């Protein structure tokens, strides 16, 4: 897949992450839990970090920035999946955990499929 195709697909995934972020930001159950608040802050920071590159149409910068966030997103998703029940066992939290984990997996799949041009000076 080309970088522009990857960005289109990644933006779909980021839209899902934004909705998880909105849910957590406004969930009363997490307002006193700093670790849970960090989840929605990471989602916000991740999405906003790629926004300037998207606006410039700089696919290389967009992909580089987002790929650099995958590890943090994975760890945050694992934390949330493991810990959400201590703040609420409501189905909304369970579905948010499943959606977050699925989004991270989809991002990893997209990155595995993207074909980028070799950098100047790289061997063919």
Secondary structure, 3 states (H helix, E strand, C coil): CCHHHHHHHHHHHHHHHHHHHHHHHHCHHHCCCHHHHHHHHHHHHHHHHHHHHHHHCCHHHHHHHHHCCHHHHHHHHHHHHHHHHHCCCCHHHHHHHHHHHHHHHHHHHHHHHCCCCCCCCCCC
